[in-house]
């Protein structure tokens, strides 16, 4: 087998499937549309965009053990440095809880 064929097989084994890509696209679009249409939050949003490996098309297939995918969505708001960051994150967390039953806060980003 050629090195090129080996590499193609390797990529096939680690790249998300078409179904996974479609699912991720749907989920992230739904979340962004929800935030941008939420009456008590939409005026605070300047823009949302994707970042990280999904946006760069370098994400890998979710583990068959946990099935989790990693999609980074940046929400740019009109908050300032004078606003309490914990309160800002708590507000976003609570809004997400309105739509999703399982929401967790990350403590590192």
C-alpha positions as CSV (number, residue, x, y, z in Angstrom):
1,X,0.0,0.0,0.0
2,X,1.3,3.4,-0.9
3,X,2.1,6.1,1.7
4,X,-0.6,8.3,0.1
5,X,-3.2,5.5,0.5
6,X,-2.1,4.9,4.1
7,X,-2.6,8.6,4.8
8,X,-6.0,8.7,3.1
9,X,-7.0,5.7,5.3
10,X,-5.7,7.5,8.4
11,X,-7.7,10.6,7.6
12,X,-10.8,8.6,6.9
13,X,-10.5,7.0,10.4
14,X,-10.1,10.3,12.3
15,X,-12.3,12.7,10.3
16,X,-15.9,13.1,11.5
17,X,-18.5,11.4,9.3
18,X,-20.8,13.3,7.0
19,X,-23.6,12.6,9.5
20,X,-21.6,13.9,12.4
21,X,-20.7,17.1,10.5
22,X,-24.3,17.7,9.6
23,X,-25.4,17.1,13.2
24,X,-22.7,19.5,14.6
25,X,-23.7,22.1,12.0
26,X,-27.3,21.9,13.0
27,X,-26.7,22.1,16.7
28,X,-24.3,25.0,16.6
29,X,-26.6,26.9,14.2
30,X,-29.6,26.3,16.4
31,X,-27.8,27.6,19.5
32,X,-26.5,30.7,17.7
33,X,-30.0,31.4,16.3
34,X,-31.6,30.9,19.7
35,X,-29.2,33.3,21.4
36,X,-29.6,35.9,18.7
37,X,-33.4,35.7,18.9
38,X,-33.8,35.6,22.7
39,X,-35.7,38.8,23.6
40,X,-33.8,39.6,26.8
41,X,-30.4,38.8,25.3
42,X,-30.4,39.6,21.6
43,X,-29.6,43.3,22.1
44,X,-26.5,42.4,24.0
45,X,-25.0,40.3,21.2
46,X,-22.7,41.9,18.6
47,X,-21.9,38.7,16.8
48,X,-21.4,35.0,17.1
49,X,-18.8,32.9,15.3
50,X,-17.1,29.6,15.3
51,X,-13.5,29.1,16.5
52,X,-11.2,26.2,17.2
53,X,-10.8,22.9,15.4
54,X,-14.3,22.7,14.0
55,X,-14.1,26.2,12.4
56,X,-10.7,25.3,11.0
57,X,-11.9,21.9,9.6
58,X,-9.3,20.1,11.7
59,X,-11.6,18.5,14.3
60,X,-11.4,14.7,14.7
61,X,-14.0,12.1,15.0
62,X,-15.7,11.9,18.4
63,X,-14.5,9.1,20.6
64,X,-16.6,6.0,20.4
65,X,-16.6,5.9,24.2
66,X,-18.1,9.2,25.0
67,X,-19.3,10.5,21.6
68,X,-18.5,14.1,22.5
69,X,-17.6,16.7,20.0
70,X,-15.8,19.9,20.6
71,X,-17.3,23.0,19.0
72,X,-16.2,26.5,20.2
73,X,-18.7,29.2,19.7
74,X,-17.6,32.8,20.4
75,X,-20.3,35.2,21.6
76,X,-19.3,38.8,21.3
77,X,-21.4,41.1,23.4
78,X,-21.6,44.7,24.2
79,X,-20.5,44.2,27.8
80,X,-17.5,46.1,29.0
81,X,-14.6,45.5,31.4
82,X,-16.7,47.2,34.1
83,X,-19.3,44.4,34.0
84,X,-18.8,41.6,36.4
85,X,-17.5,38.6,34.3
86,X,-19.1,36.1,36.6
87,X,-22.5,37.7,36.2
88,X,-22.1,37.9,32.4
89,X,-21.3,34.2,32.2
90,X,-24.1,33.3,34.7
91,X,-26.6,35.2,32.4
92,X,-25.4,33.3,29.3
93,X,-25.6,30.0,31.3
94,X,-29.1,30.7,32.5
95,X,-30.3,31.6,29.0
96,X,-28.8,28.4,27.6
97,X,-30.6,26.5,30.4
98,X,-33.9,27.8,28.9
99,X,-33.3,25.7,25.8
100,X,-31.0,22.8,26.9
101,X,-31.4,20.4,29.8
102,X,-27.7,19.7,30.1
103,X,-25.5,22.8,30.3
104,X,-22.2,23.0,32.1
105,X,-19.9,25.8,32.9
106,X,-16.3,25.6,32.0
107,X,-13.9,26.9,34.5
108,X,-10.9,27.4,32.3
109,X,-11.8,29.6,29.3
